[in-house]
Every structure is written in structure tokens, then in C-alpha cells.
């Protein structure tokens, strides 16, 4: 009984820790959106996306409102986005996407994760050419005609469509440069945006043994625990 309780407690703690990290990331996104375009979502498209992502992550409305209010304070920390490049063990290219109010701290931590786990921090451009930047939108598919919707959204930059009948959702992929265009198109057509993100997709993949993959994932998991690190991309499989 005791072991079962401890396992449940550990699982619950891990879930809450992951949720807290997601909320922290969204809070930073809100701060940057407010600084760039003001605290009113009606006139700030970037902030609308942040709020939608917060709702998709089950972030309480009170937390979202508090984040917007804090971001409106002139004395609040200024966050900036940064991307670091390097190689994990076994020559696996890695992109580390960060949001930070202290780049000196963040780059030092990123370098530490690389070097302590058999990798190396590279220079700008050293691995980014192996990835493509894309935008992803998750929307409600309720009431949408598949053929008509795909035909209309291609005009706003849609490249790929994934229809999920179990969740009644549609996932749309566009080039990174079409993020704003697609957001506006979906809003104009009154299609509910549940979540959106900008991601990196590898153009090629590197095959690893199970043992090699475990080494790479060990480094990545340590990076993902860092509050300054938003996402880690690689091409291992």
C-alpha cells in the first residue's frame, strides 16, 4: 500500500511540476506580448494567441489576468527569446529555444547541459540549417466541411492538415512566415483556435541505437527541466 501511495504521489508531483512549467512559459509569452502590443487582447493578436494557449493548458483565468496585469507594470522584467545550437552525444544536432530575462545565466546553463552530458554548444548557424521553422494551429473541427475548409485555408498558407475525429480537432501546419496570416484567416472565418505554436521540424533524421537514444534523452530531459528553456528540438529517432 505504501509503495502504491508513493508512486501516485510521485506521479502527481511530476504532473503538477510539468503544469507549473507550462504556466511559467505562458506567463513569459504574455509578458512579451503585452510589452510589444499592449494589455488588450482585442487589439493585440499576439496576446490573443497567448490567452488561447493558456486556456488550452487549463491555466486558470485568474492566472492569465494576473500575468497580463504584471506585464503592464513598467518595473517588470523584460524577457527576450533566444535560440542556442549544439550537438548532443553521438552527433545529434539540437536546437534549444529559450525565453529569459538573463541571457548570461541562460547560455551558461545551456552550455553546462551540453558539456556535462557529452555534447557541445555550437555557434549560431551550426545546426539550424538542418531544421525548418513551422507554425502549428489546433482548431475545433466541429461543423467544418473538410474539403471546403482545406481549400479556403490554403490561401492563408496552410501546408498540411490532420483531422482528428476522436477529439473533433484539426491541426494545421503552415510556414513560419504565415503564422500571422493564418491566425487572422481563422479569426475572420470564426474558426475557434484552441492552441498555436511555432516549432522546428528536422529536415533529416539520425538513427540511433536504444542505448545511444537514452543518452541523448538524458541530456534533453535535464534541459527541459530548466525554466528558461521553452523547447528542445533534435533529429534523433
N, C-alpha and C positions, 0 to 999 in steps of 0.2 A: 504493500500500500504506500509506504514511504517513498519508494523509488518511482512509482507512478505519479505521485504528487510532485516530486522534484522534477520529473520530466515535463509535466504540464506547466509547472511554474517557469521552467527554462523556456519552453515554447512560447508562453505568454509574454515573458520578458523580451524575447527576441522579436516578437511581433510588435510590441509597444516601442522597442528601440528603433525598428525599421520605420514605423509610423512617425516617430519623432523626427527622424532624419528627413523623411519626405516633407513634413510640415516645415522644418527648418529651411529646406531648399525652396519651397514655395514662398515662404516668408521673404527670402532674399530676392526671389524673382519679383515679388510685389514691390519691394523696396526700390529695385532698379526701374520698374515700370512707372512707379509714382514719381520718382526723381526725373524721369525722362519726359513724362506726359501729363503729370498731374494726378490728383486723387479721385477723379470722377470717371468711372468705367464707361459712361455714355459717350465720352469724348476721348477716351484713351483705349484704343483697340488692344494694345499690349497688356493693359491691366485686365481687360475683359477675359483674355486668354488665361491669365494667372488665376483669376477667380474661378473660371471653369475647371481648371486643373485642380484647384483646391477642393472644389465640390466633388470631383471625381475621386479624390483621395480621401473623402469623408472628413475633410478638415472642417471643424465647426465654424459656423458663420461668425461667431464671436471672435474666433482666432483670426479669421480673414479681415474683419473690420478693425481689429486691434493692430494688425500688421500694416494696414493702409494708414491708420492714424499715426503709428510710429514713424512710418516712412515720410509723413508730411512734416515731421519735426526737422528743423534745419540742422539740429545738432546730431542727428542720427548718422551712423557710419555709412560711408559711401562704398557700395560693393561694385566690383568690376569682374568681368568674365575673362578667363584665361584658359588656354589650351596648351598642355605640355606633351611632348612627344618622346618616345623612347622604345627600348626593346626589353621585353620580358625574357625569362630564361628560354633557351632554345631558339633564339632569334625571332620571337613573335613580336610583330610591331604593335604598339599600344598608343592610343590617344587618351589623355586624361583631361576631362573637361571640369573646370573649377569655377566657383563663384566665391570671391574673397574680398575682405576689407583689409587684408595684409598680405600682399603678394610675396614679400620676403619670407614670411612664415610658410606660406603655401608651397613655394618652389623648394624650400629646404625640406619640407616633409615629403614632397613627391620624390625628390632625389633620394631621400632615405629609403622609401619603399622600394625603389628600383634597386639600389645598391645592396641592401640587406637581403634581398631575395633573388640575387643572381642576375639582375637586369642592369641596364644602363640608361640614364637620362640622355636624350639626344638634343639636337638643336632644332629650331623651327624649320619645318620642311623636310625633316629627315625621314618621316614615315607618313605624313599626311597625304602624300600623293597616292598612297595605297587605299585611300578611303574616299567615299563620296558623301557630301552633306545632303541630307534629305529632310523634308518636313513630313510629319505624320499627323493625321487628324482622325479621331474616333468620333463618329456621329451616330445618332439614333437613326435606324433604318425603318422605323415604323411608318407605314404609309407611303414609302418611296417605291417608285417603279424603277426596277434595276436598269433597264435599257435607257430610259429617258434620263435618269439621274447620271449615269456614266457619260452619256452623250453631252449633257449640259456642263458637267464638271470638268470635262477635258478642256473646255475653253478657259478654265481658271487654272490650268496647269496640272491636273491630275494625270498621273502616270500609271498607277496600279490601284486596283480595287479588291478588297477582301470582304465578302459578305458573310456575317456570322449569324445564322438563323437561330442558334440557341440563345444568344444574348440580344438579338434584334439590334445589332450594331453593324456599321460599315466603317472599315478602316481605309483611309485614302492616303496614298503616298504621292508627294509632289517634289520637284526640285526645290532646293533650299530657297532659291531666289523667288519662288512663287508662294511663300508662306503667307504674306500679307494679302496677296491676290485671292488665294483660296479662302482665307478667313472671311474676307469681305463677300466673296461669292456665296459662301454658306450662310452668312448672316442675312444677305439680301434675299436669299431663297427660303429663309425661315427654317433652315435645317439645323436642328439642335446639335451644337458642338459639345461633346462630353469631355473631351480631353485632346490636347495637342502637344507636340514636341518637335524639337529639331535634333536629328540624330545623325550619326556617321555609320555608313554601311561599307564594309570592306569590298574591294573590287576583286580580290583573290583570297584564297584560304590556305592555311598551313595545316597539314595533317600532323597530329601528334599521337604518341602512344598514351595509354591511360596514365602511366607514371609521369610523363612529361606534362600532360594536361593538368594533373594535380599540382605540380609545382607552379605552373602559370596561374592557376586559380587561387592558390595560396596568396600570391602577391596581390592579385586583383581584389580579393576579399578584404585584405588589410587596407587597400586604398579606399574601397567603398565604405569603410567604417569612418573615414575622415569626413568631418562636417563640411570642409571646404571643397570636397570633391563631389561633383554632381553625377558624373557617369564615367565609366571606363570602357573603351572600345578596343577590340582586338580581332584578329582574324583566325584564331586557333579553333580547330574542331577535330 
